């Protein structure tokens, strides 16, 4: 048997869009800006593979600590550790208070 451990394994339902969510992504999701220290939710956008964080970070909330090119650097608590995730803005949403 082949070795089936790709980056998108076990994501059949996690990375599936609803019928009415399909199509072109709004441009506001691409050009959104964040401030340092701002809380953001990581919600993976399946139609954009570039700059997508790992599937284990889907649904997590982190803090923006910097910018790298077009992507944002987000610090995410993961158990006792703190992970640094580099993600494009399509996969990030600002936290609503």
Legacy VTK file of the C-alpha trace (Angstrom):
# vtk DataFile Version 3.0
C-alpha trace
ASCII
DATASET POLYDATA
POINTS 97 float
0.000 0.000 0.000
1.053 3.574 -0.648
1.833 6.032 2.136
-1.213 8.331 2.396
-0.142 11.048 4.820
-0.454 14.279 2.857
-1.083 17.726 4.362
-4.826 17.535 3.625
-5.512 14.032 4.918
-8.691 13.519 7.002
-10.163 16.826 5.792
-13.116 15.587 3.700
-15.651 17.537 5.768
-13.371 20.129 7.369
-12.316 21.596 4.010
-15.689 21.385 2.254
-17.721 24.478 1.400
-21.479 24.664 1.531
-23.306 24.973 -1.771
-24.044 28.703 -1.411
-20.499 29.538 -0.290
-18.890 28.355 -3.528
-17.525 30.733 -6.121
-15.200 33.712 -6.127
-14.017 34.947 -2.738
-14.828 38.598 -1.860
-11.861 40.913 -2.365
-12.280 42.310 1.162
-11.094 38.994 2.589
-7.842 39.307 0.615
-6.994 42.924 1.491
-7.994 42.912 5.165
-5.482 44.427 7.550
-4.692 43.508 11.154
-2.988 45.323 14.026
-0.212 43.859 16.134
-1.691 42.170 19.195
-5.121 41.758 17.582
-6.966 38.473 18.162
-7.892 36.529 15.015
-9.679 33.267 14.292
-8.061 30.810 11.914
-10.778 29.567 9.562
-9.348 27.692 6.587
-10.572 28.767 3.151
-10.529 25.594 1.008
-10.554 27.399 -2.349
-7.214 29.129 -1.584
-4.397 26.648 -0.997
-1.570 29.177 -0.945
-0.671 30.379 2.546
-3.018 27.901 4.228
-2.054 26.902 7.786
-2.116 23.279 8.876
-5.468 21.601 9.420
-4.883 21.278 13.165
-5.144 25.064 13.530
-8.612 25.295 11.923
-10.978 26.919 14.423
-8.217 28.153 16.754
-7.797 31.721 17.952
-4.425 33.433 18.042
-2.699 36.783 18.336
-1.119 38.647 15.402
2.551 39.276 16.141
3.883 40.388 12.768
3.716 40.388 8.990
5.796 38.504 6.453
5.212 39.550 2.864
1.492 39.175 2.193
1.065 36.797 5.117
0.523 37.416 8.825
2.392 35.754 11.674
-0.028 34.469 14.318
0.865 33.055 17.738
-1.494 30.199 18.691
-1.572 28.433 22.076
-1.461 24.671 21.627
-1.635 22.812 24.936
1.382 23.847 27.014
3.243 25.167 23.968
2.805 28.242 21.808
2.987 27.725 18.043
3.741 30.337 15.392
1.545 30.082 12.302
2.196 31.945 9.053
-1.072 32.484 7.210
-2.478 34.600 4.440
-5.409 36.905 5.281
-7.959 34.731 3.426
-7.666 32.195 6.250
-7.963 34.750 9.085
-10.993 36.532 10.523
-10.921 39.243 13.183
-12.377 38.311 16.548
-15.695 40.057 17.278
-16.187 41.231 20.840
LINES 1 98
97 0 1 2 3 4 5 6 7 8 9 10 11 12 13 14 15 16 17 18 19 20 21 22 23 24 25 26 27 28 29 30 31 32 33 34 35 36 37 38 39 40 41 42 43 44 45 46 47 48 49 50 51 52 53 54 55 56 57 58 59 60 61 62 63 64 65 66 67 68 69 70 71 72 73 74 75 76 77 78 79 80 81 82 83 84 85 86 87 88 89 90 91 92 93 94 95 96
